Amino acid sequence: MLTRASDGSVKAFDNVCLHRQSQVVSGCGTAKRFTCPYHAWTYDNTGRLAGLPGREGCSPSAAGWTSPGTNRNG
């Protein structure tokens, strides 16, 4: 998946949910958040896990959970 962060940088990460490796999105479009259809885990446009249903007190970004991806050439 390719996204653009608020600072204008381009982010790339695998289109899979960390939970059950389901495909998060299909097709093209614009969004600031992406929600997995399987259990509704939500990711922001930098690949960080932004929400877990039923765990509203948990801060996934503080835990450092991000969608798997590879950083190449900076």
Secondary structure, 3 states (H helix, E strand, C coil): CEEECCCCCEEECCCECCCCCCECCCCCCCCCEEECCCCCCEEECCCEEEECCCCCCCCCCCCCCECCCCCCCC
